[in-house]
Amino acid sequence: RGSLGVDLAITIDVMLTNDKVDLIPSDVNGPLSPEKNIGALLIGRSCAGSKGILVVPGVIDADHTGNIKIMAHAQVGSIWVPKGTKIAQLVALPPMRIKSNQRERVRGFGSTGAIVCLTLPLRNRPLISMTLRRGTDYRRLSVLADTGADVTVID
């Protein structure tokens, strides 16, 4: 028996905001289990989410050395989180072995490489044509389809 996850506490006081992700040191260092070669999935604790703290999930490799950091931000506004608060947990994962010609890899944050952002050129955006009518006045418009907004204001 026992818990599926191991809780991680933060080791500093931090003010989380909703405009950036903070990298917060935890009370756990790697490797997690040198003799068993075990990695983990880092996820937020449910109590953190209920308080508006969003933890960015991440994989902690079995060969990770050094402090395990937690990426987190506030869902709305700013949230003060005191040192010692448990906001994340590690769920153990067995290692995967895949043949590779790569001998040594860069470790830690930033080792993934360049960030890929998917965008649409503005001239290729999804537009629909519509006609607005008020009495005898008609207006024909091209509008952006499915913006995700609940309300559209037309002036």
N, C-alpha and C positions, 0 to 999 in steps of 0.2 A: 504494500500500500504506500501511500504518500502522494504528494502533489505532483502534478504533471510539470509545473513550472517552478523555477527558483526566482524569488523576488530580488530586484536590484534597487538599492537606495542611491540617491544622488549624494555627492560628497561636498557640494557647495550650495549656498543660497542662490536662487536664480529668479529673475523676473522674465517670464515667458510672454511673448507678444504674438499677435496673429499675423504680423508682417514678415517674420523671418523664422527659420528653424535654428534652434540653439543646439550646440554639441555639448552635452553635459557629462562630466566624469561620474562614473558609478563606483560602488564599493567592491567591484569584482574585477580581477585581472585574469588574463589568459596566459598560458593555455588553460582551458577549463578542466581537462583531465589528461595530463601528459601520457599516462600509462594506457589509457583507453582510446585515445585519438578521437575525441568526441567534439563536435561543433554544436551550434545552437541557433535557434531562431529567436531573435529579440523582438518582443511585442509589448504593447502597452497593457498594464493591468486594467481590469474593468473599472475599478474605483477611480483611476486617473481619468478615464474617458468620461465618467459620470460627472467629474468636476470640471470638464472643459479642456483637459490636457490631452493633446493628440501626440502619441508616440509614433514616429516613423519606423515601420518594421525593417529589420535588417538581418542578414545572415552573419553569424560569428563563426569564422572558419576554425577548424580543429587546431591549426598551426598559428592562430593569432596570438601574439605576445603583447603584453602591455595592458593598459587600462581599457576596459570595455566602456565605450561612450554611448550615451543615449541621445538620439536626435528627437527633439520634441518642440512643440509650439502650442500657443493658446488657440483654442477654437474661435473665441471672440474676445476682443479687447486684450487686457493684460492680466496675468495670473502670477502671484507671488508664490513660489514653492520653496519652503525651507529645507535646509540641509537635513539629510536623513529620511526624507520622504521617499517611499517606495512607489515609483511610477511605472516601472517596467518589469518584465520577467523574461527569463531564458527558458526555452523549451528545447531539451536535448535532441540532437539529430545525429544519426550515424553518418560516418564519412562516406563519400562517393569517390570511386577511383575510375578515372577515365584516361586512356592512353593519350599522351600528349608529347609533342616535341619540345615543349617549353620547359626549360631547365630550372629557371628561377623566375619568380613573379614578384612584382611590386606589391606590397601589402598595405592594407588599411584604406582609409578614406582617400578617394581620388584615384584609386587603382583601376577603376572601370574604364577610364579613358574619357574622350570628349562627350559632352552632353548632347543628346539629340533632341531637337525640338521640332515637332511636326506642326507646320503651319500651312494655311492656304493663301495664295496670292489674293489680294482684295478683289481683283477683277473676276475671280473664279468663285466667289462666295455664292451660297444658295439663295437666290432671289425669287420672289413670286410677285406677279402683278395683281393688283387689286383695285377695285373702284369703290370709293366712298360716296354715299349719296345723302344729302340733307335737303329735303324738299325738292326743289328743282336744280339745286347746285350739285354738280358731279366733280369728283377729283380722282384722277387715275394716278396710282403710286406704284413704285417698285420697292418692296420691303424685304428685309432680311428674314429668311425662313427659320423658324425654330431657334430663336435666340436663347431660349430657356427662361425668359422673363415671364412672370405671372401677369404683368400688366404692360401695355404699350400705350404711350401717350402720343397723340397726333395733334399738332398745333396748326 
